[in-house]
Amino acid sequence: MSFRLGLTGSIGMGKSTTAAMFSDEGIPVWDADAAVHRLYAPGQPAALAISGLFPAAVDPDGRVNRPYLRRLISGDPTVLDRLNAAVHPLVAEDRARFLAANADAPIVLLDVPLLFESGIDTVCDAVVVASAPPEVQRERVLMRGITESEFQIILSRQMPDADKRARADYVIPTTGLEAARLAVKDVLADIHRRIAKHA
């Protein structure tokens, strides 16, 4: 069975760039956001489930109307719970298919923004957190066109970076690309040593 390495990091911390670095090292990567995007495509399971739950949130062409869905969620706290109850099992199935397809890989990476919040860290053998100082994070996020108030709302829904780092097995500092790349190589070297020790 593959060694499952979970990757997480708050918004603007360089998580996606870090995931790409692991991929560059030949590690198969499962991206939770990409999985959700696939499942939300017209005719796909999550889009069909949302159509059943909230018909007005799906356009005539079968696309999920995300702005409308966000308005529903902000207007009724129970909407998010019902949405998660429908979508989370579909995402878990997608992850299981990825793990089965890559069962021969020594190491696989599970890239999950809400890894700790969703409890997915419990199915990982180790967790790595992408991290940067708060001022770097804020600058990166605001450069994406996200407003300060939107940024604060997102932060309020995510576990604080300090808590993630405290719970992580490894931390990748993402202030510089070269340092991050070297840290990724160090993490993989350490995991290969751990695998060899238990072989």
C-alpha positions in Angstrom: 0.0 0.0 0.0 1.2 3.5 -0.8 2.5 5.9 1.9 -0.2 8.6 2.0 1.1 12.1 2.5 -1.5 14.7 3.2 -0.8 18.3 2.0 -2.7 21.3 3.3 -2.2 25.0 3.9 -4.5 28.0 4.3 -5.4 30.3 1.4 -2.4 32.1 -0.1 0.1 29.8 1.6 1.5 28.3 -1.7 -0.2 24.9 -1.3 -0.9 24.4 -5.0 2.7 25.4 -6.0 4.0 22.9 -3.4 1.7 20.2 -4.8 3.1 20.8 -8.2 6.6 20.4 -6.8 5.7 17.0 -5.4 4.3 16.1 -8.8 7.5 17.2 -10.5 9.3 14.6 -8.2 7.1 11.9 -9.7 4.6 11.7 -6.9 1.0 11.0 -7.9 -1.2 13.9 -6.6 -4.9 13.8 -5.8 -6.3 17.4 -5.8 -9.5 17.7 -3.8 -10.5 21.0 -5.5 -10.0 19.5 -8.9 -12.1 16.5 -7.9 -14.9 18.8 -6.8 -14.6 20.7 -10.1 -14.9 17.5 -12.1 -17.9 16.3 -10.0 -19.6 19.7 -10.5 -19.4 19.5 -14.3 -22.7 19.1 -16.3 -24.1 15.6 -16.0 -21.6 14.6 -13.3 -22.7 13.1 -9.9 -22.4 16.3 -7.8 -24.2 18.4 -10.3 -27.0 15.9 -10.5 -27.2 15.7 -6.7 -27.4 19.5 -6.4 -30.0 19.6 -9.1 -32.1 17.2 -6.9 -31.6 19.2 -3.7 -31.6 22.8 -5.1 -33.0 22.8 -8.7 -32.7 26.5 -9.1 -28.9 26.2 -8.4 -28.3 24.4 -11.7 -28.6 26.2 -15.0 -30.5 24.8 -18.0 -27.2 23.6 -19.5 -26.5 21.5 -16.5 -23.9 23.7 -15.0 -23.9 24.4 -11.2 -24.6 28.2 -10.7 -22.0 28.8 -8.0 -22.9 32.4 -7.3 -26.5 31.3 -6.7 -25.4 28.4 -4.6 -23.3 30.8 -2.5 -26.3 33.1 -2.0 -28.3 30.1 -0.8 -25.6 29.1 1.6 -25.3 32.6 3.1 -29.1 32.9 3.4 -29.6 29.5 5.1 -27.0 27.8 7.3 -28.6 24.4 6.8 -27.9 24.5 3.0 -24.2 23.9 3.4 -24.8 20.9 5.7 -27.2 19.4 3.1 -24.7 20.2 0.3 -21.8 18.6 2.1 -23.8 15.5 3.0 -24.4 15.0 -0.8 -21.0 16.0 -2.1 -18.5 14.7 0.5 -19.3 11.0 -0.2 -18.8 11.6 -3.9 -15.4 13.2 -3.3 -14.4 10.3 -1.0 -15.3 7.9 -3.8 -13.1 9.9 -6.2 -10.2 9.8 -3.7 -10.7 6.0 -3.3 -10.5 5.5 -7.1 -7.2 7.6 -7.2 -5.7 5.5 -4.4 -6.7 2.2 -6.1 -5.3 3.4 -9.4 -2.0 4.4 -7.8 -1.7 1.5 -5.3 1.7 0.5 -6.7 3.2 4.0 -6.1 5.5 4.1 -3.0 4.1 7.6 -2.1 0.9 9.4 -3.0 0.0 13.0 -2.1 -3.5 14.0 -1.1 -3.8 17.8 -1.6 -6.8 18.9 0.5 -7.3 22.5 1.6 -9.4 21.5 4.6 -7.4 18.4 5.5 -7.6 18.8 9.3 -11.1 20.4 9.3 -12.6 17.5 7.3 -10.7 14.8 9.3 -8.9 13.5 6.2 -5.6 13.7 8.1 -6.7 10.5 9.8 -6.3 8.5 6.6 -2.8 9.9 6.0 0.5 8.4 7.2 2.0 11.9 7.5 0.9 15.5 6.9 2.9 18.4 5.3 1.8 22.0 5.6 2.7 24.8 3.2 3.2 27.9 5.2 4.3 31.6 4.8 4.3 34.6 7.1 0.9 36.3 7.5 1.9 39.5 5.6 3.0 37.3 2.6 -0.2 35.3 2.7 -2.3 38.5 2.8 -0.5 40.1 -0.1 -0.9 37.0 -2.2 -4.6 36.7 -1.5 -5.4 40.4 -2.2 -3.4 40.2 -5.5 -6.0 37.5 -6.6 -8.7 40.2 -6.4 -10.2 38.9 -3.2 -11.3 41.7 -0.9 -10.1 42.1 2.7 -13.5 41.2 4.1 -13.7 38.1 1.9 -10.2 37.1 3.0 -11.2 37.4 6.7 -14.3 35.3 6.1 -12.2 32.6 4.4 -9.7 32.7 7.3 -12.5 32.3 9.8 -13.4 29.0 8.2 -9.9 27.6 8.2 -7.8 26.3 11.0 -5.1 28.9 11.9 -1.8 28.3 10.3 0.0 28.0 13.7 -2.4 25.1 14.6 -1.8 23.4 11.3 2.0 23.7 11.7 1.7 22.3 15.2 -0.1 19.2 14.0 2.0 18.7 10.9 4.8 16.1 10.5 6.5 18.5 8.0 6.4 22.2 7.1 7.3 23.6 3.7 8.2 27.3 3.9 6.9 28.9 0.7 8.5 32.4 0.7 11.0 31.3 -1.9 10.6 28.8 -4.7 14.1 27.2 -4.4 13.8 26.8 -0.6 10.4 25.2 -1.0 11.7 22.8 -3.7 14.6 21.8 -1.5 12.2 21.3 1.4 10.0 19.0 -0.8 13.0 16.9 -1.7 14.0 16.7 2.0 10.5 15.5 3.0 10.5 12.8 0.3 14.0 11.6 1.3 12.8 11.3 4.9 9.6 9.4 3.9 11.7 7.0 1.8 13.9 6.4 4.9 10.7 5.7 6.9 9.4 3.3 4.3 12.7 1.5 4.1 12.8 1.1 7.9 9.4 -0.6 7.9 10.0 -2.8 4.8 
